[in-house]
C-alpha cells in the first residue's frame, strides 16, 4: 500500500475541511469547559453539547468531502493517480474518522 499517497489524500481532505474542524475543536473545548464548571445541570448541558458537536462534525466532514469532490471535479484527477480503490477508500475513512477526534 502506498502510505505516502494515502497520507497526502488525508491531508487534502483535512485542508478542505479545516474551517469545520477548527470550529468543532472550539465547540468541543467550550462544551468541556461547561462540563468542568461543576454541578449536575452544567455537566448535562456540556455533555449534550459535546455529543452534538461530535455528531455534527462527523456528518459535515463526510458530506463536505463528497460534495467538494463533485463540485470541484477532483475525483477524476484523484482516480488518475497511481493508487488503488483500497488506498483511496482507506484515505477517506481515516481522514474522516480522525477529523472527528479534535472535538472530543
C-alpha positions in Angstrom: 0.0 0.0 0.0 1.3 3.5 -0.9 1.1 5.1 2.5 2.6 8.4 1.4 -0.2 8.9 -1.2 -2.8 7.9 1.4 -1.3 10.4 3.8 -1.4 13.1 1.1 -5.0 12.4 0.4 -5.9 12.6 4.1 -4.1 16.0 4.4 -6.0 17.1 1.3 -9.3 16.3 3.0 -8.3 18.0 6.2 -7.3 21.1 4.2 -10.7 21.3 2.5 -12.5 20.9 5.9 -10.1 23.0 8.0 -12.8 25.5 9.0 -15.3 22.9 10.1 -12.5 21.0 12.1 -11.4 24.2 13.8 -15.0 25.2 14.7 -15.6 21.7 16.1 -12.4 21.9 18.1 -13.6 25.2 19.6 -17.1 23.8 20.2 -15.6 20.8 22.0 -13.4 23.0 24.1 -16.4 25.1 25.1 -18.5 22.1 25.9 -15.7 20.6 28.1 -15.4 23.9 29.8 -19.1 23.8 30.6 -18.7 20.3 32.0 -15.9 21.4 34.2 -17.9 24.2 35.8 -19.5 21.8 38.2 -23.0 20.8 39.1 -25.4 18.4 37.5 -27.0 20.9 35.1 -23.8 22.1 33.7 -22.5 18.6 33.3 -25.6 17.5 31.4 -25.7 20.6 29.2 -21.9 20.3 28.4 -22.2 16.6 27.7 -25.2 17.1 25.3 -23.3 19.9 23.6 -20.2 17.7 23.2 -22.1 14.8 21.7 -23.9 17.3 19.4 -20.6 18.7 18.2 -19.1 15.3 17.6 -22.1 14.1 15.5 -22.2 17.4 13.5 -18.5 17.3 12.6 -18.8 13.7 11.6 -21.7 14.3 9.3 -20.3 17.6 7.9 -16.9 16.2 7.0 -18.3 13.3 5.1 -20.8 15.4 3.2 -18.3 18.2 2.7 -15.7 15.9 1.2 -18.1 14.2 -1.1 -19.8 17.4 -2.3 -16.5 19.2 -2.6 -15.0 16.5 -4.8 -18.1 16.5 -7.0 -18.2 20.3 -7.2 -14.5 20.8 -8.0 -14.3 17.7 -10.2 -11.3 16.4 -8.3 -12.4 12.8 -8.2 -11.4 12.0 -11.9 -8.0 13.5 -11.1 -7.5 11.6 -7.9 -8.6 8.4 -9.6 -5.9 9.0 -12.3 -3.2 8.9 -9.6 -1.3 5.7 -9.1 -3.4 4.4 -6.2 -5.9 1.6 -5.9 -9.5 1.8 -4.8 -8.4 0.3 -1.5 -5.9 3.1 -0.9 -8.5 5.8 -1.8 -11.1 4.3 0.5 -8.6 3.9 3.3 -7.6 7.6 3.0 -11.3 8.6 3.1 -12.1 6.5 6.1 -9.0 7.5 8.1 -9.4 11.2 7.2 -13.0 11.4 8.2 -12.6 9.4 11.4 -9.6 11.3 12.5 -11.2 14.7 11.8 -13.9 13.8 14.3 -11.4 13.4 17.2 -10.4 17.1 17.7 -13.8 17.9 19.1 -13.7 15.2 21.8 
